[in-house]
């Protein structure tokens, strides 16, 4: 089995946390390869809800290492708050490993994030304002500060001084968070806490690969928020696709054996950006309330609509899905009609593949195929053949349309409410 990559196949919030937690049972490593605490993975175990933002889902299994890779940006304050909450729930977190090459988020990154969003005005992206983008900008500009820099106080202070001087030149109104005195004990405050977790994570992963031990790689956000292939500029600030695993964890690309796309049975999106299949009333409200579609990180209500097949096929083209996992199928229960977008209409033309021209996507009108709904409760079902016939027909169409088998189906919030196809 070795390396399996889990990819959100839509705009994030597809249930990657639950899926990763379920598949991590028996895995040697669960590793995050991108993003920061702008991600929100909700996991429910025996009725108890856990909200993860930085830590991979393997943390719930003592025999599984939970790796935070070099491709991430980490806010130490957020990290240790998350660790504290897990420890209070009985999970010691001794299985966490953090790459020394991951970059750090500071308070000034968060403030810059807020300023940038305000400056964009009506063109605001809708970021979580956690400082993720500014931290990645520092990384690209080669002024970023990494976890390993905390291990050398002089090096840390010099890098911090340079960083603050650059920020003072560029941003007015940030003096409150650019005073170096605020950070004089930053290294001491976090280095002792971090030392037990810092490891050569790429070596740990490659050692596991040599032993053919199962490794689950999970990303943040979803395919359509990828910095290169997403709906730019309404995207995240890191790479989301399967290709980012090699860079974000130090895994040779040839070692990735399986890539699984995770998609809701419908679609959601948070923040700005076009959403052709969005339903603002009626069905949209039904999906939001029945699916509890509110952001794990921000609490913002998610925009809801029908599943978009062009996006699923586009994600397969970029990532090479070997299988799909469909989540929240139970949320559709009670709808008389279910729709699936199989093409776009634009200025009299029909698009059957995701368009490269953003103008087309901005004005696309979805072309739907309709399916009969079902009323039977399905959250207790554990075999696909026991699902209502209308439900099975919907799943079979998705498989045929995407030319991809559905490996797993989620029919409830709890980790174990799944059907293995």
PyMOL commands that set and color helices and strands:
alter all, ss='L'
color gray80, all
select helices_A, chain A and resi 16-23+57-60+76-88+107-123+132-141+147-151+153-170+175-177+180-183+186-195+201-210+223-225+244-249+253-255+283-290+309-319+329-332+358-363+384-386+389-402
alter helices_A, ss='H'
color red, helices_A
select strands_A, chain A and resi 3-8+29-32+41-45+48-52+65-68+73-74+96-99+103-104+198-199+215-218+256-264+267-269+303-305+307-308+323-327+337-346+349-351+365-372+406-410+418-420
alter strands_A, ss='S'
color yellow, strands_A
deselect
rebuild
show_as cartoon
